[in-house]
Amino acid sequence: MNKETKIYIAGHRGMVGSAIWRTLEAKGYSNLLGRTSQELDLKDQIAVRSFFTEEQPEVVIDAAARVGGILANNEYPYQFLMENMQIQNNLIDAAMIQNVDKFIFLGSSCIYPKLAPQPLKEEYLLTDSLEPTNEWYAIAKITGVKACQAIRKQFGKDFVSLMPTNLYGTHDNFDLKTSHVLPAMIRKFHEAKQNGEPVELWGSGTPMREFLFVDDMAESVIFALENKLPEHLYNVGTGEDLTIRELAETIQKVVGHTGELIWDSSKPDGTPRKLMDISKMHDLGWKHKIDLQEGIKKTYAWFLENIENVKEVKI
Ligand SMILES: NC(=O)c1ccc[n+]([C@@H]2O[C@H](COP(=O)([O-])OP(=O)(O)OC[C@H]3O[C@@H](n4cnc5c(N)ncnc54)[C@H](OP(=O)(O)O)[C@@H]3O)[C@@H](O)[C@H]2O)c1
């Protein structure tokens, strides 16, 4: 691996992919390769194979996926299962055939069972049932983890999976129908501030969640790129969580909304707690740098600068 190594970042325009691209560029990596979904539909196996034959990437980072929050997962189970499997299968298989040196697969903390002990350890994978609202997405991601593990086991190749906790940051999706909780709250508080209205949020506010700023996630990918990690699966997070209520209050403060905050407890809460055990990454020497308050400030500043054309992901 050197600064001229040809690195293909699948999903390089997404929140995570673009952060990985920026971080690699800032570190002097000069041979980066990216294609938009219009240029290369990763669901198309033939197109993916010929792209790999033509471009011969030496390293592949898979940050391409059909991504969304509870609502989108629940309403579009087929897309979340099938598109994610198609995208990752085509990438993993083409990388195998082309004999790439390294493949980094990004999954999600939802691969772990709904009622697994907290904090979530890597070995809890496949020990119990999944959270039903996002099992489609989770099952697709689990098959990706297993494909990389099988390649590692059978062929001794450096295919590794990183499971990030909830991510947020610049280039996030702020569409209220398809976004995750943190960007959705930023948008809600911002609009309520503009209109002098209260903010109504789903649930009781008591579930606990962990959030990692996307630039820290990118740093973990570069860590996995520059080091040969000894195992096939690693959690990536801060190792710290807070209640959804505390999150809402932090965002309210950063945005400067002074109106009322109403909790609609007739709406579902989801999993009571979701915290990653990140001791394996810590033991290897990786740790996040940006705390939640600072990350939310950076994200809100970016949202304000890009308010005219923030991403709104439609299915
Ligand atoms: N966001 C989170 O909180 C979170 C948490 C844990 C894990 N992750 C994981 O991180 C990875 C990236 O997530 P993200 O938040 O960056 O998502 P994102 O912003 O929605 O970006 C996903 C990217 O995937 C590309 N893509 C989707 N379908 C494609 C297709 N058929 N062909 C080619 N490209 C396609 C899109 O490319 P175009 O822009 O060109 O259309 C897009 O840039 C995913 O694997 C996700 O599971 C995210």
PDBQT file of the ligand as one rigid body, heavy atoms in Angstrom, charges set to zero:
ROOT
HETATM    1  N1  LIG A 401     -25.486   6.809   7.712  1.00  0.00    +0.000 N 
HETATM    2  C1  LIG A 401     -25.346   6.036   8.770  1.00  0.00    +0.000 C 
HETATM    3  O1  LIG A 401     -25.772   6.366   9.879  1.00  0.00    +0.000 OA
HETATM    4  C2  LIG A 401     -24.666   4.719   8.667  1.00  0.00    +0.000 A 
HETATM    5  C3  LIG A 401     -24.525   3.991   9.830  1.00  0.00    +0.000 A 
HETATM    6  C4  LIG A 401     -23.906   2.770   9.772  1.00  0.00    +0.000 A 
HETATM    7  C5  LIG A 401     -23.439   2.318   8.571  1.00  0.00    +0.000 A 
HETATM    8  N2  LIG A 401     -23.563   3.030   7.435  1.00  0.00    +0.000 N 
HETATM    9  C6  LIG A 401     -23.062   2.450   6.199  1.00  0.00    +0.000 C 
HETATM   10  O2  LIG A 401     -22.198   3.314   5.509  1.00  0.00    +0.000 OA
HETATM   11  C7  LIG A 401     -22.335   3.113   4.102  1.00  0.00    +0.000 C 
HETATM   12  C8  LIG A 401     -22.604   4.438   3.420  1.00  0.00    +0.000 C 
HETATM   13  O3  LIG A 401     -23.734   5.072   3.985  1.00  0.00    +0.000 OA
HETATM   14  P1  LIG A 401     -24.066   6.616   3.725  1.00  0.00    +0.000 P 
HETATM   15  O4  LIG A 401     -24.744   7.098   4.947  1.00  0.00    +0.000 OA
HETATM   16  O5  LIG A 401     -22.871   7.323   3.199  1.00  0.00    +0.000 OA
HETATM   17  O6  LIG A 401     -25.170   6.518   2.584  1.00  0.00    +0.000 OA
HETATM   18  P2  LIG A 401     -25.533   7.574   1.430  1.00  0.00    +0.000 P 
HETATM   19  O7  LIG A 401     -25.156   8.947   1.804  1.00  0.00    +0.000 OA
HETATM   20  O8  LIG A 401     -26.955   7.292   1.066  1.00  0.00    +0.000 OA
HETATM   21  O9  LIG A 401     -24.610   7.115   0.236  1.00  0.00    +0.000 OA
HETATM   22  C9  LIG A 401     -24.765   5.893  -0.380  1.00  0.00    +0.000 C 
HETATM   23  C10 LIG A 401     -24.084   5.929  -1.698  1.00  0.00    +0.000 C 
HETATM   24  O10 LIG A 401     -24.348   4.676  -2.337  1.00  0.00    +0.000 OA
HETATM   25  C11 LIG A 401     -24.440   4.893  -3.714  1.00  0.00    +0.000 C 
HETATM   26  N3  LIG A 401     -25.352   3.934  -4.302  1.00  0.00    +0.000 N 
HETATM   27  C12 LIG A 401     -26.562   3.516  -3.856  1.00  0.00    +0.000 A 
HETATM   28  N4  LIG A 401     -27.111   2.670  -4.731  1.00  0.00    +0.000 NA
HETATM   29  C13 LIG A 401     -26.212   2.533  -5.767  1.00  0.00    +0.000 A 
HETATM   30  C14 LIG A 401     -26.204   1.815  -6.975  1.00  0.00    +0.000 A 
HETATM   31  N5  LIG A 401     -27.227   1.029  -7.320  1.00  0.00    +0.000 N 
HETATM   32  N6  LIG A 401     -25.132   1.936  -7.796  1.00  0.00    +0.000 NA
HETATM   33  C15 LIG A 401     -24.096   2.736  -7.451  1.00  0.00    +0.000 A 
HETATM   34  N7  LIG A 401     -24.037   3.429  -6.322  1.00  0.00    +0.000 NA
HETATM   35  C16 LIG A 401     -25.098   3.345  -5.484  1.00  0.00    +0.000 A 
HETATM   36  C17 LIG A 401     -24.989   6.291  -3.923  1.00  0.00    +0.000 C 
HETATM   37  O11 LIG A 401     -24.374   6.804  -5.072  1.00  0.00    +0.000 OA
HETATM   38  P3  LIG A 401     -24.884   8.109  -5.900  1.00  0.00    +0.000 P 
HETATM   39  O12 LIG A 401     -24.768   9.249  -4.955  1.00  0.00    +0.000 OA
HETATM   40  O13 LIG A 401     -23.948   8.224  -7.021  1.00  0.00    +0.000 OA
HETATM   41  O14 LIG A 401     -26.309   7.831  -6.303  1.00  0.00    +0.000 OA
HETATM   42  C18 LIG A 401     -24.574   7.015  -2.645  1.00  0.00    +0.000 C 
HETATM   43  O15 LIG A 401     -23.555   7.937  -2.875  1.00  0.00    +0.000 OA
HETATM   44  C19 LIG A 401     -23.464   2.109   3.934  1.00  0.00    +0.000 C 
HETATM   45  O16 LIG A 401     -22.928   0.834   3.738  1.00  0.00    +0.000 OA
HETATM   46  C20 LIG A 401     -24.182   2.146   5.245  1.00  0.00    +0.000 C 
HETATM   47  O17 LIG A 401     -24.763   0.909   5.537  1.00  0.00    +0.000 OA
HETATM   48  C21 LIG A 401     -24.171   4.243   7.456  1.00  0.00    +0.000 A 
ENDROOT
TORSDOF 0
